[in-house]
């Protein structure tokens, strides 16, 4: 019976150092982009449909103006014609006059400023609700893991660092509208106009009706069970009328030999302008490569803030990194911050939002030490919750950690204090049977601008969740390690902190591997609803699971012979959080996927005005 985790250089900007660029790194760019190609295709389809509709004699007769009249002119009481061009011109004149009025008013304020005192404090106006039109969904899947140097001459001739069994696959799911129409969607390689895999044709018709032709409500899904990928891949889905599309994808890397032996999984993430990546290591034998992807049509300028155990790290070449639309950039972090056991990277960008992950791998002499794709943690806050920390049995864990150089092959928590004030941090750990005490009570002080590592190797076998509370904002992530015994390869995974679950989360279940969902409600009780989506796109029967306060609940999505491609997840009650632990039978492979944010966000956002 299989064991479970509980048994276990861009042409515009040069890098800081010639070694900062991954050898053989391919860059892809496009001038037009798939979005423009899809828009042209949808426009052509709409034009053809409109032409067909207007070709009937009745239509032509109705459209013809009466003799002696002008079709586009309608008499108005003020003797002006209702001409759209005139209206636009008048609107511009009004706007210009208003602008001049503001300019005159501003000039008057400057003159009067020599007499009147300016206001002592800024005034803040009440928030105004601004409508946000529905936009298309974009999810970027990281590229397959790659070796920095694959020259066989530098290693034992009997040991090849190249894997012959490495596989990287993506799985994608796109939900229909209430009438069963799946929105236009496709998988593209980053920077390519041609789809790698078309899921549904781009027509712009999804969401136009809430019901099928028979008048019934019917939600379906289009599923891509497995797609081999060799580069960063983008899932693009058009809006469903006025609603945001609901879709998602994951990628999974597995290898049973070579330096990059192990399992790494990652959600295909939506672009962002600000995020933290924790868990990187640049010590001897460790390799950390930051991969940044720009899937938008706007150039992005990226700044990196590096934080280590001793504080912020200033590095040349970490600011002003230009990433053109449809391109990627890879940076070897050892070239910016060498010999860091615990390294955190804050990525911020102006212009187009980006997606970023860190390819982390470890090699202890000739023994592979695991691989992982580090994903962003939840934003900095006074409270952080993470789950899916799988701790294996104590006997095997001691055999592994007792070897020289294997001290970090153990569970641990990383906490970053990004601000300028020191933090007093309390850590609470929750297992299947409730809270578990940590040595020292779990309270410690963390210096501003540093990464603190808290060992979790005292925990017995099980799957755990962690709540971190602080008097200043922090960011957190936790490491899980898994092996089979002394002298054998090990693997590790990082569980980032996650946001509270709400409604309509789409969590994909990677194919070809085993997995367990992990849920935690630190305070109070919650209920989690789970609706399976099969590989043929059918939605199954909803299941509701109780999550008692302070206890980690594990759930096998493939129990009782089920094999869902994804689950629709909703939560009610007190705050609850979730992740998916991915593993591979009795092998040491392990990775952790946070439950993605809900794609059905609010349709308006508060805009704060002030002066």
LINTASUL-V890271 format. One line per field, one symbol per residue. ss: DSSP state (~ for helix, > for strand, _ for the rest). Layout:
BEGIN
ss=???
END
This chain:
BEGIN
ss=____~~~__>__>____~~~____________~~~~~~~~~~~~~~~~~~~~~~__~~~~~~~____________________~~~~~~~~~~~~~~~~~~~~~~~~~~~~~___________>___>>>>_____>>>>>__________~~~____________>>>>>>>>>>_____>__>>>>>_____>>>>>>____________________>>>>>>>>____>>>>>__>__>___>>>>>>>>>______>>>>>>_>__>_>>>>>>>_____>>>>>>>>______>>>>>>>>>__>>>_______>>>____>>>>>~~~_______>>>>>>>>>__>>>>>>>>>>>__>>>>>>>>______>>>>>>>>>>>__~~~~~~~~__________>>>>>______>>>>>>>>>__>>>__~~~~>>>>____>>>>>______>>>>>>>>>>>>>>>>>>>>>>______>>>>>>>_>______>>>>_____>>>>>>>>____>>>>>>>>_____>>>>>>>>>_>___>>>___~~~____>>>>>>>>___>>>>>>>______>>>>>_________>>>>__>_
END
